[in-house]
Amino acid sequence: MLQGLTLIFFCQLLGEALVRLLGVPFPGPVAGMVILLAGLVVSGGPPESLRRAGTGLLTYLPLFFVPAGVGLITHGARLRTDGIPILLAIVSSTLLTMLVVGWLVARFAPAQGAGDE
């Protein structure tokens, strides 16, 4: 598991360094995830140590919702005044994202059952 965590953190560090070196306005951890994904695609999948580390991290995923709950409590007055526009922005951007991803999958994914006949 330690090797898997080391690989995850190394990819994050590499992504952060690459973003800062190139000066692009892009989150370093996201660049690190892209680097990790590219490595996984090239290697054919995650090694067992990375799989164990990822599964272990998923058990703590609910902790990431604590800051969101604190934000809701802290910014309650703002949500009362601007809640409807915020809700409309969230719903419309989610629907637009779902439509674009659905269109992209339909456009670029191979047809199911095309070679079965």
N, C-alpha and C positions, 0 to 999 in steps of 0.2 A: 504494500500500500504506500510505503514511503517513496518508492520509485515513481509511482503514479502521480502522487502529489508533487514531487519534484519536477516531473515533466509538465504538469499543468502550470505550476508557478514559473518554470523556465519559459514556457511559451508566452505567458503573460508578460514577463520581463522583456522578452525579445520583441513582442508587439509594442510595448511601451517605448523601448529604445528606438525601434524603427520609426514610430510616429514622431517622436521628438527629433530624431535625426533628419527626417524628411520635412518636418515642419508642417505636416498636413493636419487639418482640423478633424481628426478622427479619434475616437476613444482607443487608447492603448490596449485595454483588456479585450476589446472586440477584435482588434488586429491580432492579438495573441490567440483568440479562439479560431480565427481564420487560419492562422499558421498551424495550430493543432489539427484542425479539420483537414488541411492539405496533407499534413503528415500522416493522418489516419487513412486518407484515401490512397496515398502512395503505398503505405505499408499493408493495406488490405484489412484494416480494422484495428481496434484497440487491443493492446496486450492485456494479459490478465491483471497485472498490477494497476494499470490505468482503469480497468473495469471495476476493480475493488475500490479504488479511490473515488471514482465517480459515484458509485453506489453508496459509499460512506457519506459523501457530501450531500447526497439527496435526502438523507435522513434529517439533516439540519435545515432543509429548505424552508420550513415554516417560520424559522427565525427571521427570515428576510421580510416577513409581513409586519413585524413589530414596528419598524420605522414608518411604514405606511399608516399604521393605526395611530401612531403618535402625531404624524402630519395631519391626519384628519381632525384630531382633537385640538391641535395647536392652531390650525387655520380654519376653525369652524365659522368664524365671522366672515371670512372671505368666501367660504363655500355658500353661506347664506345669501350673499349679494351676487356672486358670480357663478353660482352652482349650475344654473341652466345652460349658460354658454359653454361651460367646461364639459358638462354632460353631453351636449350636442357635438362638441369637438371630438370627444372620446368615441361616441357611438358612430359618427360619420367616418372618422379615420379608421376605425375597426372594420366597418362594412367595406370601405374602399380597399383596404388591405386584403380582406377576404376575397373580394372580386378580382383584384389583380393577381393574387396568388392562384386562385382557381383558373383564371384565364391562362396564366403561365404554365400551370401543370397540364391543362388540356392541350396547350399548344406544343409543349416540348417533351412531355412524357411519352414513352412508347405506348402504343395501343395495346390493351390487354386482350390476349387471345388471338392476336393477329397471326401467329405462326402455329396455331393448334390444329388447323384443318388439314 
